[in-house]
């Protein structure tokens, strides 16, 4: 094996890791959950959990990667062979997610193409989205285009590909988000949405709200899928790990906050204060928002900027997903980056095609009324990710002990300001919450409860 690649600077690492964390979950899932669970109440709970629970898990994963210099499978196995299975489960998550995530990425490119060519009125049609995804060749074609963007960047490597692109995309993403958020605030009726989004109501606090905010951390911070372990393995020893994690948190949470500020007031203004207009999932991004843009004076321009923003967010996360899978195969089999990238591309295309066709020709394949794409999402996000996070906490808290990775955090300058909190959360708080998240996620997926 050749010398392992690394990020050239702390800025490069922070932007790349932030790019991984900032994805579709920030743009549509966070605003939807915030609207559903009390606006400011959900926002406050999420912020508290992000700086405690999220900080601890992200620090642990990055430290594990940097200490071992390996991706997920090798990292766990190198410290205790009995826990090699955790690395296998963690590696399965991006392998499942990347193909269907790229299918959705293709939908984003399609909508950008429609808006940039002046098709905002068409995109706002009631059946436009469902007609598109139920097709055969067009959705697959856009899926291939998105996959090609991702594969080329990963093929260029850590320094020349991932780091270089992240330094360009992430600042642009922030600027575009601010532009749309500011414009949305000028709409008639938007201030009602702002007040709802920012003002906490303690009466809205519930176990379901807390669990929903906790679950969002996984989507929003790229936890329990091997990504941060892989990126940590590319992190130089002289880069301050603790401050890097804080900066990633600020970047990721800031984008999620701005996404809420960008979407909730605009939808409130469009719907006359009807919260149900903030539908979950693709319905919000591909059905409700095009109607919102169509109702604006500058809707075509704002919609085009929005889908450029969403494309950057989707691409940055897809890059981290693919890079994690490539790193796994390189570490396991000693393959070259080129060989591993080609293999992962072919594998992901093969898995993504059924996910794309699941809304059309393969719509007869379903489980619990879930499409192929939804089944893949349920297995990876609702089942595997909480399991991986739980066993990661047990592994660090009781097998190798928290001090092992705390020492890795302190390797740069001898300090770890949040070591006390990290130890308590990783050993006691996180495992309890993760069991509850797993139980609630499965119960929700099976239709027993609604989250």
C-alpha positions in Angstrom: 0.0 0.0 0.0 1.2 3.5 -0.9 1.4 6.2 1.7 -2.1 7.2 2.7 -3.5 10.4 1.2 -4.2 13.3 3.5 -5.9 16.7 3.5 -3.3 19.4 3.0 -4.7 21.8 5.6 -7.2 22.1 8.5 -9.4 24.3 6.3 -9.4 21.6 3.6 -10.4 19.0 6.2 -13.1 21.1 7.8 -14.7 22.1 4.5 -14.6 18.5 3.2 -16.1 17.1 6.4 -18.7 19.9 6.5 -19.5 19.1 2.8 -20.2 15.6 3.8 -22.4 16.7 6.7 -24.3 19.3 4.6 -26.6 17.4 2.3 -30.2 16.8 1.4 -31.0 16.1 5.1 -30.1 19.7 5.9 -32.0 21.3 3.0 -35.4 19.5 3.2 -35.5 17.2 6.2 -34.4 19.7 8.9 -37.0 22.4 7.8 -39.7 19.7 7.6 -39.0 18.4 11.1 -38.6 21.9 12.6 -42.0 22.8 11.2 -43.6 19.6 12.4 -42.2 19.7 15.9 -42.8 23.2 17.1 -40.4 25.3 15.1 -38.2 27.1 17.7 -38.7 24.2 20.2 -37.2 21.7 17.8 -34.4 24.2 16.8 -33.4 24.7 20.5 -33.4 21.0 21.3 -31.4 20.2 18.1 -28.8 22.8 19.0 -28.4 21.4 22.5 -28.0 17.9 21.2 -25.6 18.9 18.4 -23.1 20.4 20.9 -23.2 17.4 23.2 -24.4 14.2 21.6 -23.3 15.1 18.0 -20.0 16.6 19.1 -19.1 13.4 21.1 -19.9 10.9 18.3 -18.2 13.0 15.6 -15.1 13.5 17.8 -15.0 9.8 18.5 -15.3 8.7 14.9 -12.7 11.2 13.6 -10.3 10.3 16.4 -10.8 6.6 15.6 -9.9 7.1 12.0 -6.9 9.3 12.7 -5.5 7.0 15.3 -5.7 3.9 13.1 -5.2 5.5 9.7 -7.8 3.1 8.3 -11.4 3.2 7.1 -14.2 1.7 9.2 -13.6 -2.1 8.8 -9.9 -1.9 9.5 -10.2 0.8 12.2 -12.4 -1.3 14.5 -10.6 -4.6 13.7 -7.1 -3.1 14.4 -8.1 -2.2 17.9 -10.1 -5.3 18.8 -10.7 -8.1 16.3 -14.0 -9.0 18.1 -15.5 -5.7 17.0 -14.6 -6.0 13.4 -18.3 -6.6 12.7 -19.1 -3.0 13.6 -16.8 -1.9 10.8 -18.6 -4.2 8.4 -22.0 -2.9 9.4 -20.7 0.7 9.2 -19.4 0.0 5.7 -22.7 -1.4 4.6 -24.4 1.9 5.3 -22.8 4.0 2.6 -22.9 1.1 0.1 -26.7 1.1 0.5 -27.2 4.8 0.8 -24.9 6.1 -2.1 -26.9 4.5 -5.0 -30.3 5.8 -4.0 -28.9 9.1 -2.8 -27.5 9.5 -6.3 -30.9 8.8 -7.8 -32.3 11.7 -5.8 -29.2 13.7 -6.9 -30.3 13.1 -10.5 -33.7 14.4 -9.7 -32.1 17.6 -8.5 -30.1 18.1 -11.7 -33.3 17.5 -13.7 -35.1 20.3 -11.8 -32.1 22.6 -12.2 -32.3 22.0 -16.0 -36.0 22.7 -16.0 -35.7 25.9 -14.1 -32.7 27.2 -16.0 -34.6 26.7 -19.2 -37.6 28.7 -18.0 -39.8 25.7 -17.1 -40.9 26.9 -13.6 -44.6 26.8 -14.5 -44.3 23.2 -15.8 -42.4 22.1 -12.6 -45.2 23.6 -10.5 -47.7 21.2 -12.1 -49.5 18.8 -9.7 -48.4 15.7 -11.5 -45.0 16.9 -12.9 -42.8 15.2 -10.3 -44.7 11.9 -10.2 -44.8 11.7 -14.0 -41.1 12.2 -14.1 -40.0 9.7 -11.5 -42.4 7.0 -12.8 -40.6 7.1 -16.2 -37.9 4.6 -17.2 -35.1 6.1 -19.1 -35.1 9.8 -18.2 -34.7 9.3 -14.4 -31.9 6.8 -15.0 -30.2 9.2 -17.4 -30.1 12.0 -14.8 -29.0 9.4 -12.2 -26.0 8.5 -14.4 -25.1 12.2 -14.9 -25.0 12.8 -11.1 -23.0 9.6 -10.6 -20.5 10.8 -13.2 -20.0 14.1 -11.4 -19.3 12.3 -8.2 -17.0 9.6 -9.7 -14.8 12.0 -11.5 -14.2 14.1 -8.3 -13.4 11.0 -6.2 -11.2 9.6 -8.9 -9.0 12.7 -8.7 -8.2 11.9 -5.1 -8.3 13.5 -1.7 -6.1 16.6 -2.3 -6.8 17.3 -6.0 -10.4 16.1 -6.0 -12.3 16.2 -2.7 -10.4 19.0 -0.9 -10.2 21.2 -4.0 -13.9 20.9 -4.9 -15.0 21.4 -1.3 -13.0 24.7 -1.0 -15.0 26.0 -4.0 -18.5 24.5 -3.4 -19.0 25.1 0.3 -18.5 28.9 0.3 -20.7 29.2 -2.7 -23.3 27.0 -1.0 -23.3 29.4 2.1 -23.7 32.5 -0.1 -26.6 31.0 -2.1 -28.4 29.9 1.0 -28.1 33.4 2.5 -29.4 35.0 -0.7 -32.5 32.9 -0.9 -33.2 33.2 2.8 -32.9 37.0 2.7 -35.2 37.2 -0.4 -37.7 34.8 1.3 -38.0 37.2 4.2 -39.3 40.0 2.0 -42.4 38.0 1.0 -45.8 39.0 2.4 -46.6 36.8 5.3 -43.1 35.5 5.8 -42.6 37.0 9.2 -45.3 34.7 10.6 -43.1 31.8 9.6 -40.0 33.4 11.0 -41.7 33.8 14.4 -42.8 30.2 14.4 -39.4 29.0 13.4 -37.4 30.9 16.0 -39.7 31.1 19.0 -39.6 28.0 21.4 -42.8 26.8 23.0 -42.1 24.5 25.9 -45.5 22.9 25.5 -44.2 21.4 22.3 -41.4 19.5 24.1 -42.0 15.8 24.1 -40.1 12.5 23.9 -40.9 12.2 20.2 -39.5 15.7 19.5 -36.3 14.9 21.3 -35.9 11.5 19.5 -36.7 13.2 16.1 -34.0 15.8 16.8 -31.6 13.1 17.8 -32.3 11.1 14.7 -31.7 14.2 12.5 -28.2 14.4 13.9 -27.3 11.2 12.0 -28.6 12.6 8.7 -27.1 16.0 9.3 -23.7 15.1 10.7 -22.8 12.0 8.6 -22.5 9.8 11.8 -22.5 6.0 12.0 -21.8 5.4 8.3 -18.0 5.3 8.3 -17.5 8.6 6.6 -16.0 10.5 9.6 -13.7 7.6 10.3 -12.5 7.6 6.7 -12.0 11.4 6.7 -10.3 11.2 10.1 -7.8 8.7 8.6 -6.9 11.5 6.1 -6.4 14.0 8.9 -2.8 15.1 9.8 -1.6 14.7 13.4 -0.8 18.4 13.7 -4.4 19.4 12.9 -6.4 20.3 16.1 -9.1 17.7 16.2 -11.4 19.2 18.8 -11.5 22.7 17.2 -12.1 21.1 13.8 -15.1 19.2 15.1 -16.5 22.5 16.6 -16.0 24.2 13.2 -17.7 21.4 11.3 -20.6 21.6 13.8 -21.0 25.3 13.3 -20.9 25.0 9.5 -23.3 22.1 9.4 -25.8 23.5 12.0 -25.5 27.0 10.4 -26.6 25.6 7.0 -29.4 23.6 8.6 -30.6 26.8 10.4 -30.4 28.9 7.2 -32.2 26.1 5.3 -35.1 26.4 7.8 -35.0 30.2 7.4 -34.9 29.8 3.7 -37.9 27.4 3.4 -40.3 27.8 6.3 -41.1 31.5 5.9 -41.4 31.2 2.1 -43.8 28.2 2.4 -45.7 29.9 5.2 -46.2 33.0 2.9 -47.3 30.8 0.0 -49.7 28.6 2.0 -51.1 31.3 4.3 -49.6 29.8 7.4 -50.6 26.2 6.7 -47.9 24.0 8.3 -49.1 20.9 6.4 -47.6 22.5 3.2 -44.2 21.5 4.6 -44.4 17.9 3.5 -41.8 15.4 4.3 -39.2 14.1 1.8 -39.3 14.7 -2.0 -42.8 16.2 -1.7 -41.4 19.4 -0.2 -38.4 19.9 -2.5 -39.9 18.7 -5.8 -43.6 19.5 -5.4 -44.3 22.2 -2.9 -41.3 24.5 -3.5 -41.7 24.7 -7.3 -45.2 26.0 -6.6 -43.7 28.5 -4.2 -41.2 29.7 -6.8 -43.9 29.9 -9.4 -45.8 32.3 -7.2 -42.8 34.6 -6.8 -42.0 37.6 -9.1 -38.4 36.3 -9.5 -39.4 32.7 -9.0 -37.5 31.4 -12.1 -34.2 33.0 -10.9 -34.6 32.1 -7.2 -35.6 28.5 -8.1 -32.6 28.1 -10.3 -30.3 29.4 -7.5 -32.1 27.0 -5.1 -31.5 23.9 -7.2 -27.8 24.9 -7.8 -27.5 25.1 -4.0 -29.2 21.7 -3.5 -27.0 20.2 -6.2 -23.9 21.3 -4.4 -25.2 20.0 -1.1 -26.2 16.6 -2.6 -22.9 16.4 -4.5 -20.7 17.1 -1.4 -22.4 14.4 0.5 -22.3 11.9 -2.4 -18.6 12.5 -2.7 -18.0 11.5 1.0 -20.2 8.5 0.6 -18.4 7.3 -2.5 -15.0 8.1 -1.0 -15.8 6.1 2.1 -16.7 3.0 0.0 -13.6 3.4 -2.2 -11.4 3.7 0.9 -13.0 0.5 2.3 -12.2 -1.5 -0.8 -8.7 0.0 -1.1 -7.9 -0.9 2.5 -9.4 -4.4 2.3 -7.9 -5.5 -1.1 -5.1 -3.1 -1.7 -6.7 -1.8 -4.9 -5.6 1.4 -6.7 -7.8 4.4 -6.4 -8.7 4.1 -10.1 -9.6 0.4 -9.8 -11.7 0.9 -6.6 -13.4 4.0 -8.0 -14.5 2.1 -11.2 -15.7 -0.9 -9.2 -17.7 1.3 -6.8 -19.2 3.2 -9.7 -20.4 0.0 -11.5 -21.7 -1.5 -8.2 -23.6 1.7 -7.3 -25.1 2.0 -10.8 -26.3 -1.6 -10.5 -27.9 -0.9 -7.1 -29.3 2.5 -8.1 -31.1 1.4 -11.2 -33.7 -0.7 -9.3 -34.1 2.2 -6.9 -34.9 4.6 -9.8 -37.2 2.1 -11.5 -39.1 1.5 -8.2 -41.4 4.4 -8.9 -42.2 3.1 -12.4 -41.6 -0.3 -14.0 -40.6 -1.9 -10.7 -43.3 -0.3 -8.6 -44.8 -3.7 -8.0 -41.8 -4.4 -5.7 -42.8 -3.1 -2.3 -42.7 -3.9 1.4 -45.0 -2.2 3.9 -46.0 0.1 1.1 -42.4 1.2 0.7 -40.7 1.5 -2.7 -37.3 0.0 -3.5 -35.7 3.3 -2.7 -37.6 3.7 0.6 -36.7 0.1 1.6 -33.0 0.9 1.1 -33.5 4.1 3.1 -35.3 2.3 6.0 -32.6 -0.4 6.3 -29.7 2.0 6.2 -31.0 4.9 8.2 -33.6 3.4 10.6 -31.9 0.1 11.3 -28.2 0.0 10.6 -27.1 3.5 11.6 -28.5 3.4 15.2 -27.0 -0.1 15.6 -23.6 1.0 14.4 -23.6 4.1 16.6 -24.7 2.0 19.7 -21.9 -0.6 19.2 -19.4 2.2 18.5 -20.2 3.7 21.9 -19.9 0.3 23.6 -16.6 -0.3 21.8 -15.1 3.1 22.9 -16.8 3.3 26.3 -16.1 -0.2 27.6 -13.6 -2.0 25.4 -10.8 0.3 24.4 -12.0 2.9 27.0 -12.7 6.6 26.3 -9.1 7.6 27.2 -7.7 5.8 24.1 -9.3 8.3 21.7 -9.1 11.2 24.2 -5.3 10.8 24.0 -5.6 11.0 20.2 -7.6 14.2 20.4 -4.8 15.6 22.7 -2.1 14.5 20.4 -1.8 17.9 18.8 -1.4 20.3 21.7 -2.2 18.2 24.8 -5.6 19.6 25.4 -9.2 18.2 25.2 -11.5 20.8 26.8 -14.6 18.7 26.5 -13.1 15.4 27.7 -15.4 15.1 30.7 -18.5 15.5 28.7 -17.2 13.2 25.9 -16.6 10.4 28.5 -20.0 10.6 30.1 -21.9 10.9 26.8 -20.0 8.1 25.1 -20.4 5.6 28.0 -23.8 6.3 29.4 -26.0 8.9 27.7 -25.5 8.0 24.0 -26.1 4.2 24.3 -29.5 4.8 26.1 -30.6 7.3 23.5 -29.5 5.1 20.6 -31.6 2.2 21.9 -34.6 4.5 22.0 -33.8 5.9 18.5 -33.5 2.4 17.1 -36.8 1.3 18.7 -38.7 4.4 17.6 -37.2 4.3 14.1 -38.3 0.7 13.5 -41.7 1.3 15.1 -42.2 4.3 12.8 -41.0 2.4 9.7 -43.4 -0.4 10.5 -46.3 2.1 10.9 -46.8 1.6 14.7 -46.0 5.3 15.5 -45.6 8.4 13.4 -42.3 10.4 13.6 
